[in-house]
Amino acid sequence: MERGARNPSIGSVEKLASALELSLPMLFDEAGHARDPVEILLVEDNPDDVTLTLRAFERARVTNPIYVARDGAEALEFLFATGRFVDRENCAPPEIVLLDLQLPEKSGLEVLRQMRADPRTKDTPVIVLTVSTRDSDLGECRRLGVQTYLVKPVGFQNFSEVTSHLKLAWTLVKPAKPAMVG
């Protein structure tokens, strides 16, 4: 979208929908209002990887709210509104989790197991971004219903190229709420 006081043209909106691989009806609900953006939780302890991930999303023009948890314990507190995130008690968990497996405090696999054990997060899409190429990690992630398992590029410099493989277009906006019949 263009910045400034001008309204976006229908052409700009069509380009946005096309870039997101969405139809115009999918981009807007029946009333013509933009849908709520999906919240994303990035669980990553390496500050360089956080910066590069956020930059890659910025380049891809993903404007969804992205929250960052720096370890597994912080991720669980955020997801379940406990500890330092108790003020999120009335908030729904994020709709997508980007999860590193090798984390301090609690591992990414432990975060994933706890997510799948809780009814609030058992169906939350999880995308693993990790340096682990271990078959046992991949197998456990598949068993726990991980959407996508991506091995980080060496040095993580090419993450921008990897973002195209995430196929997040289907999850960038929340589905429209059913119309109330009165």
Solvent accessible surface area in square Angstrom, and as a share of the most:
residue,aa,sasa,rsa
1,M,122,0.55
2,E,92,0.41
3,R,225,0.82
4,G,69,0.66
5,A,110,0.85
6,R,167,0.61
7,N,132,0.68
8,P,63,0.40
9,S,63,0.40
10,I,115,0.59
11,G,28,0.27
12,S,26,0.17
13,V,15,0.09
14,E,85,0.38
15,K,152,0.65
16,L,49,0.25
17,A,4,0.03
18,S,79,0.51
19,A,83,0.65
20,L,28,0.14
21,E,119,0.53
22,L,14,0.07
23,S,53,0.34
24,L,57,0.28
25,P,99,0.62
26,M,88,0.39
27,L,14,0.07
28,F,59,0.25
29,D,40,0.21
30,E,150,0.67
31,A,74,0.58
32,G,52,0.50
33,H,122,0.55
34,A,76,0.59
35,R,49,0.18
36,D,77,0.40
37,P,66,0.41
38,V,5,0.03
39,E,42,0.19
40,I,0,0.00
41,L,0,0.00
42,L,4,0.02
43,V,0,0.00
44,E,5,0.02
45,D,53,0.27
46,N,61,0.31
47,P,90,0.57
48,D,98,0.51
49,D,13,0.07
50,V,6,0.03
51,T,68,0.39
52,L,47,0.23
53,T,2,0.01
54,L,65,0.33
55,R,106,0.39
56,A,2,0.02
57,F,4,0.02
58,E,132,0.59
59,R,152,0.55
60,A,54,0.42
61,R,186,0.68
62,V,21,0.12
63,T,125,0.73
64,N,14,0.07
65,P,46,0.29
66,I,42,0.21
67,Y,78,0.30
68,V,41,0.23
69,A,1,0.01
70,R,111,0.41
71,D,23,0.12
72,G,0,0.00
73,A,27,0.21
74,E,24,0.11
75,A,0,0.00
76,L,15,0.07
77,E,43,0.19
78,F,10,0.04
79,L,6,0.03
80,F,28,0.12
81,A,16,0.13
82,T,66,0.38
83,G,50,0.48
84,R,146,0.53
85,F,45,0.19
86,V,88,0.51
87,D,123,0.64
88,R,28,0.10
89,E,125,0.56
90,N,150,0.77
91,C,72,0.43
92,A,68,0.53
93,P,26,0.17
94,P,2,0.01
95,E,52,0.23
96,I,1,0.01
97,V,0,0.00
98,L,0,0.00
99,L,0,0.00
100,D,8,0.04
101,L,8,0.04
102,Q,97,0.43
103,L,20,0.10
104,P,63,0.40
105,E,135,0.60
106,K,78,0.33
107,S,48,0.31
108,G,0,0.00
109,L,26,0.13
110,E,56,0.25
111,V,0,0.00
112,L,0,0.00
113,R,95,0.35
114,Q,59,0.26
115,M,0,0.00
116,R,44,0.16
117,A,87,0.67
118,D,27,0.14
119,P,108,0.68
120,R,143,0.52
121,T,1,0.00
122,K,99,0.42
123,D,116,0.60
124,T,13,0.08
125,P,25,0.16
126,V,0,0.00
127,I,6,0.03
128,V,0,0.00
129,L,5,0.03
130,T,0,0.00
131,V,87,0.50
132,S,5,0.03
133,T,102,0.59
134,R,150,0.55
135,D,121,0.63
136,S,70,0.45
137,D,12,0.06
138,L,47,0.23
139,G,39,0.38
140,E,32,0.14
141,C,0,0.00
142,R,169,0.62
143,R,164,0.60
144,L,20,0.10
145,G,38,0.36
146,V,20,0.12
147,Q,96,0.43
148,T,39,0.23
149,Y,41,0.16
150,L,30,0.15
151,V,67,0.38
152,K,18,0.07
153,P,27,0.17
154,V,146,0.84
155,G,51,0.49
156,F,7,0.03
157,Q,133,0.59
158,N,77,0.39
159,F,3,0.01
160,S,42,0.27
161,E,117,0.52
162,V,20,0.11
163,T,20,0.12
164,S,75,0.48
165,H,121,0.54
166,L,7,0.04
167,K,119,0.50
168,L,15,0.07
169,A,18,0.14
170,W,143,0.50
171,T,13,0.07
172,L,12,0.06
173,V,27,0.16
174,K,63,0.27
175,P,113,0.71
176,A,34,0.27
177,K,167,0.71
178,P,121,0.76
179,A,90,0.69
180,M,184,0.82
181,V,150,0.86
182,G,121,1.17
